[in-house]
Amino acid sequence: MKAPPVGMNHLSALRFLLVAALGGLSFPMVKMSLEGLTPAQLVFGRLLLGAVVLLVIAGLRGTGLPRFGRVWGHLVVAAALGNVLPFTLLSYGERTTGAGVAGVLVGSTPLLTLVLTAVVVRTEPATRRKAIGLVVGFLGLVVVINPWDKAFGSLSGQLACLGAALCYAAYFAYIRKYLWPLGLAPVALIAGQLCVATLLQAPAALFLGGAPPDVTGRVAISVVLLGLLCTGLGYVQLFRLIGEVGATTASAVNYLEPVFAAVISTALFGEPITATMLVGGLVLLAGVAYAENRIRFPGEVR
């Protein structure tokens, strides 16, 4: 397997920002969607829409879905790790624990990915620069989220959020090790993954959906954006990013997502951007830039 590059080129950097922006958009869209949907209904709706749009794109490009075989076993694992399990855990965790603590726990994904890829599956080395950069970035994320001014919530909710972070980290590592080397079209693979995830989520939406959905204009728009952009387009670009720069670097989008979420929430809901957000954002960006060899300390040799 070809090792991922040490740093991102300009195209990968733009893709990194796009994935982070789409991930950040999902936060306010989920908030709006839950005005009329239960978590199980929301997850099913965004997966279904994402699967439909990617099936259409794959059909128009003439790629279609992967042929039945071993790849579909990998897609079942990817769907469970990247969609069904973390979405379900977060639906529970974010309702029973503080938003700040949940954000910090989910934000640990890049550090968990670093450990998984370097120690467990051994697909990417944990360089000193990358480890320091990701730790600094995580500290910046903590400052942005400012969890000490928010309720901590229940232990079970915190464990659910940590479980979601572990699922995401395993997903990044799994894609890099098993699916990217197959050389299949990303649109076809993610379309297959979302189809499997939709089927896995359907029973939960049917039996655990709760109250009938109340689909207002705001709810409909937010679900469509979640399905088409955050899930459909977002996962295709994420898959490409994992192959281009490696699982650990790609997972660092989790650091920037809260920054984009804050900016988008300010534009949509008038939520304030505080001084801690600005300071934490700068620290976060410096950590990611250092991890990717974009900046260096005075006197340090590249």
C-alpha positions in Angstrom: 0.0 0.0 0.0 1.3 3.4 -0.9 2.0 5.5 2.1 0.1 8.8 2.5 2.0 12.0 1.7 3.6 13.9 4.5 1.5 17.0 3.8 -1.5 18.1 1.8 -1.2 19.6 -1.6 -3.5 22.5 -2.6 -6.3 20.3 -3.9 -6.3 18.1 -0.8 -6.3 21.2 1.4 -9.4 22.6 -0.4 -11.0 19.2 -0.1 -10.1 19.1 3.6 -11.8 22.5 4.1 -14.9 21.4 2.1 -15.4 18.3 4.2 -14.9 20.3 7.4 -17.4 22.9 6.2 -20.0 20.3 5.3 -19.5 18.6 8.7 -19.9 22.0 10.4 -23.1 22.6 8.4 -24.5 19.4 9.8 -24.6 20.7 13.4 -27.2 23.5 12.8 -29.1 21.3 10.3 -29.5 18.6 12.9 -30.7 21.1 15.3 -33.4 22.4 12.9 -34.3 18.8 11.8 -35.0 17.7 15.4 -37.8 20.4 15.6 -40.0 17.9 13.8 -38.2 14.6 13.7 -37.0 12.1 16.3 -33.3 11.1 16.1 -34.1 7.7 14.5 -36.2 9.4 11.8 -33.6 12.0 11.2 -30.8 9.5 10.8 -32.9 7.4 8.4 -33.9 10.4 6.4 -30.4 11.8 5.9 -29.1 8.3 5.0 -31.9 7.6 2.5 -31.4 11.0 0.7 -27.7 10.6 0.6 -28.0 7.1 -0.8 -30.5 8.3 -3.5 -28.4 11.2 -4.7 -25.3 9.0 -4.9 -27.1 6.3 -6.8 -28.3 8.9 -9.3 -24.7 10.3 -9.7 -23.2 6.8 -10.0 -25.8 5.9 -12.6 -25.2 9.1 -14.6 -21.4 8.4 -14.5 -21.9 4.8 -15.6 -20.2 3.4 -12.6 -23.1 1.8 -10.8 -22.7 -0.1 -7.5 -19.8 -2.4 -6.9 -20.3 -6.0 -8.0 -21.5 -8.4 -5.2 -18.6 -10.0 -3.5 -16.1 -9.4 -0.6 -16.4 -5.6 -1.1 -19.9 -5.7 0.2 -18.7 -7.2 3.5 -16.4 -4.3 3.8 -19.2 -1.9 3.0 -21.4 -3.4 5.8 -18.5 -2.7 8.3 -18.0 0.8 6.9 -21.7 1.6 7.1 -21.9 0.4 10.7 -18.7 2.3 11.8 -19.2 5.4 9.8 -23.0 5.9 9.9 -25.3 3.7 11.9 -23.4 3.2 15.2 -22.0 6.8 15.6 -25.2 8.5 14.5 -27.2 6.4 17.0 -24.7 6.9 19.8 -24.6 10.6 19.2 -28.4 10.8 19.1 -28.5 9.4 22.6 -25.3 11.0 23.9 -26.1 14.5 22.9 -29.5 14.3 24.6 -28.1 13.1 27.9 -24.8 14.9 28.3 -23.7 18.5 28.0 -23.1 19.8 24.6 -19.6 21.0 25.5 -18.5 17.7 26.9 -20.0 15.9 23.9 -18.1 18.1 21.5 -14.8 17.5 23.2 -15.3 13.7 23.3 -16.2 13.5 19.6 -13.4 15.9 18.9 -11.0 13.3 20.2 -11.4 11.4 16.9 -8.1 12.5 15.3 -6.1 11.4 18.4 -7.9 8.1 18.5 -7.3 7.7 14.8 -3.6 8.4 15.3 -3.4 5.6 17.8 -5.4 3.1 15.7 -3.5 3.7 12.5 -0.1 3.6 14.2 -0.5 0.9 16.9 -3.4 -1.3 16.0 -3.7 -1.6 12.2 -0.2 -0.1 11.6 -1.0 1.6 8.3 0.5 5.0 9.1 3.4 6.0 11.3 2.8 8.3 14.3 5.4 11.0 13.7 6.4 13.3 16.5 5.3 16.3 14.5 1.9 14.9 13.8 1.3 13.8 17.4 2.3 17.3 18.7 0.2 19.1 16.1 -2.9 17.0 16.9 -2.5 17.4 20.6 -2.2 21.2 20.2 -5.2 21.2 17.8 -7.3 19.2 20.4 -6.4 21.8 23.0 -7.6 24.5 20.7 -10.8 22.6 20.1 -11.4 22.4 23.9 -11.0 26.2 24.1 -13.4 26.7 21.2 -16.1 24.5 22.8 -15.5 25.9 26.3 -16.9 22.8 28.1 -16.3 24.1 31.6 -19.1 26.6 31.3 -21.7 23.9 30.4 -23.4 21.1 32.1 -21.5 17.8 32.1 -24.6 15.5 31.9 -24.7 11.8 32.5 -21.9 9.3 32.5 -23.8 7.1 30.1 -24.2 10.0 27.6 -20.5 10.7 27.8 -19.6 7.1 27.2 -22.0 7.1 24.2 -20.2 10.2 22.7 -16.8 8.6 23.3 -18.1 5.4 21.6 -19.1 7.5 18.6 -15.6 9.0 18.4 -14.1 5.5 18.5 -16.5 4.4 15.7 -15.4 7.4 13.6 -11.7 6.7 14.3 -12.2 3.0 13.3 -14.0 4.1 10.2 -11.1 6.3 9.0 -8.6 3.5 9.6 -10.9 0.8 8.0 -11.4 2.9 4.8 -7.7 3.5 4.5 -6.7 -0.2 5.0 -9.5 -2.1 3.2 -11.6 0.0 0.8 -9.2 2.6 -0.7 -6.7 0.0 -2.0 -9.5 -1.6 -4.0 -9.2 1.2 -6.5 -13.0 1.4 -7.1 -14.9 4.7 -7.8 -15.5 6.6 -4.5 -19.1 7.5 -5.7 -19.9 3.8 -6.2 -18.4 2.7 -2.8 -20.1 5.5 -0.8 -23.4 4.9 -2.6 -23.1 1.2 -1.6 -22.2 2.2 2.0 -25.2 4.5 2.4 -27.5 1.9 0.9 -26.4 -0.6 3.5 -26.6 2.0 6.2 -30.1 2.9 5.2 -31.2 -0.7 5.4 -29.5 -1.1 8.8 -31.2 2.0 10.1 -34.7 1.3 8.7 -35.8 -1.0 11.7 -34.8 1.7 14.2 -36.8 4.3 12.3 -39.8 2.0 12.0 -39.9 0.7 15.6 -38.1 3.4 17.6 -39.3 6.4 15.6 -41.7 7.5 18.3 -44.1 10.3 17.4 -45.1 10.9 13.8 -42.9 13.4 12.0 -43.9 17.0 11.8 -42.3 18.1 8.5 -42.4 21.9 8.3 -40.5 23.9 5.7 -37.5 24.4 8.0 -37.4 20.7 8.8 -37.7 19.6 5.2 -34.9 22.0 4.0 -32.6 21.0 6.8 -33.1 17.2 6.1 -32.5 17.7 2.4 -29.3 19.6 3.1 -28.2 16.9 5.5 -28.8 14.2 3.0 -27.6 15.7 -0.2 -24.6 17.8 1.0 -23.5 16.7 4.5 -24.0 13.0 3.9 -23.9 12.4 0.1 -21.3 14.9 -1.1 -19.5 15.0 2.3 -18.8 11.3 2.5 -17.6 11.1 -1.1 -15.1 13.9 -0.5 -14.1 12.4 2.8 -13.4 9.0 1.1 -11.1 10.8 -1.4 -9.4 12.7 1.3 -8.6 9.6 3.3 -7.0 8.1 0.2 -5.0 11.2 -0.6 -3.6 12.2 2.8 -4.2 9.2 5.1 -6.7 8.4 7.8 -5.1 10.5 10.6 -4.8 13.7 8.6 -8.3 13.3 7.2 -9.7 12.7 10.7 -8.5 16.2 11.7 -11.5 17.7 9.9 -13.3 16.9 13.2 -11.2 19.8 14.7 -12.5 22.4 12.2 -16.1 21.3 12.1 -17.0 23.1 15.3 -15.4 26.3 14.0 -17.5 26.1 10.8 -20.6 25.2 12.9 -20.1 28.3 15.0 -19.8 30.6 11.9 -22.8 29.0 10.2 -24.9 29.1 13.5 -24.0 32.8 13.8 -25.3 33.5 10.3 -28.5 31.4 10.7 -29.4 31.9 14.3 -27.5 35.0 15.4 -25.5 33.0 18.0 -22.5 35.0 19.3 -18.8 34.3 18.4 -16.9 34.7 21.7 -13.2 35.6 22.3 -12.5 32.0 23.4 -13.8 30.7 20.1 -11.4 33.1 18.2 -8.4 32.2 20.4 -9.2 28.5 20.4 -9.7 28.6 16.6 -6.2 30.1 16.1 -4.6 27.5 18.3 -6.5 24.8 16.6 -5.4 25.9 13.1 -1.8 26.3 14.3 -1.9 22.7 15.6 -3.2 21.3 12.3 -0.8 23.4 10.3 2.1 22.2 12.4 1.0 18.5 12.0 0.9 19.0 8.2 4.4 20.6 8.1 2.9 24.0 7.1 4.6 25.9 9.9 7.5 25.2 12.3 8.9 26.5 15.5 11.8 29.0 15.4 15.1 27.2 14.7 13.3 23.9 13.9 14.5 22.0 10.8 11.9 20.5 8.6 
